[in-house]
Amino acid sequence: MQVAPVLSLDQRNFYALFHNHHYGLMPMIEKRGEQRYRVFKGGTITFENGGIACTVRNMSDSGAAIDLENPMILPHSFTLSISRDNFVRNCRAVWRNDKRIGLAFVQ
């Protein structure tokens, strides 16, 4: 009887991706419609009761990821502004991971 080697999580993920198998792992599916580009820009998110500074970490035509200095609850929709680029977009949060928030731009 042959025993399969014990693989680390990184090794299993690599093997699963390389061989197009999932082996109980969550498949890595790109949900974005467009490629995002890394940036490092100061921005401001504004909403009805005020605004806070943020750092824009990546962007595409349809969304962005921002970092906040402190975790906080945001309203359903708000505005992202990058003053040095004259950039203003209405947006909504689509995911959150501690201080990083993924945004979708809304029309």
C-alpha atoms as one frame of an Amber mdcrd trajectory, in Angstrom:
protein
   0.000   0.000   0.000   1.417   3.338  -1.052   1.007   6.331   1.292   0.571
   9.818  -0.211   3.055  12.423   1.024   1.829  15.115   3.397   1.847  18.442
   1.582   1.746  21.932   3.033  -1.193  24.189   2.204   1.000  26.150  -0.226
   2.076  22.941  -1.960  -1.540  21.732  -2.202  -2.701  25.081  -3.618   0.105
  25.047  -6.199  -0.642  21.440  -7.140  -4.380  22.151  -7.380  -3.834  25.183
  -9.610  -1.217  23.448 -11.744  -3.346  20.369 -12.292  -6.716  22.149 -12.246
  -7.902  20.165  -9.223  -9.430  21.570  -6.075  -9.029  18.773  -3.475 -11.420
  20.428  -1.036  -9.729  23.819  -1.445 -11.613  26.882  -2.540 -10.844  27.525
  -6.199  -9.153  30.822  -6.907 -11.645  32.621  -9.119 -11.040  36.163 -10.290
 -14.310  38.015  -9.760 -13.191  41.352 -11.152 -14.267  42.244 -14.641 -11.154
  44.319 -15.265  -7.496  44.272 -14.290  -6.675  46.485 -11.317  -3.469  48.468
 -11.186  -1.409  49.076  -8.073  -1.364  52.659  -6.885  -0.450  54.445  -3.684
  -2.517  57.611  -3.523  -4.054  59.642  -0.759  -7.808  59.844  -1.018 -10.876
  60.865   0.919 -14.132  59.038   1.342 -17.039  61.339   2.077 -20.558  60.623
   3.180 -23.502  62.411   4.759 -22.019  62.865   8.232 -18.441  63.661   7.247
 -15.389  62.171   5.629 -12.163  60.361   6.391  -8.756  60.004   4.785  -7.827
  56.755   3.069  -5.024  55.292   0.989  -5.980  53.977  -2.446  -3.999  50.771
  -3.067  -5.303  49.604  -6.443  -7.774  50.782  -9.061  -9.580  49.867 -12.255
 -12.332  51.561 -14.236 -14.932  49.727 -12.148 -13.505  49.732  -8.617 -10.675
  50.156  -6.156  -9.233  48.884  -2.892  -8.591  51.342  -0.091  -6.916  51.167
   3.295  -8.299  52.994   6.317  -6.133  53.964   9.249  -8.730  52.630  11.699
 -11.518  50.128  11.075 -14.922  51.784  10.977 -18.456  51.204   9.805 -19.232
  52.884   6.498 -22.608  53.787   5.025 -24.016  51.774   2.132 -22.786  54.307
  -0.431 -20.219  57.096  -0.310 -17.855  59.097  -2.521 -14.163  58.406  -3.149
 -12.072  61.452  -4.112  -8.427  61.706  -5.106  -7.775  65.443  -5.242  -4.413
  65.353  -7.064  -6.061  63.498  -9.979  -9.392  65.416  -9.917 -10.967  61.975
  -9.435 -14.437  61.634  -7.860 -16.586  58.470  -7.952 -19.674  57.274  -6.105
 -19.055  53.811  -4.714 -20.164  51.029  -2.423 -18.162  48.519  -0.405 -18.186
  44.982  -1.840 -15.728  43.275   0.537 -13.772  44.067   3.654 -10.689  42.636
   5.337  -9.787  44.452   8.571  -8.660  47.889   7.361  -8.777  47.174   3.598
 -12.046  47.666   1.714 -12.871  46.705  -1.861 -15.034  49.250  -3.657 -17.248
  49.072  -6.725 -17.891  52.326  -8.545 -21.586  52.971  -9.147 -23.171  55.084
 -11.852
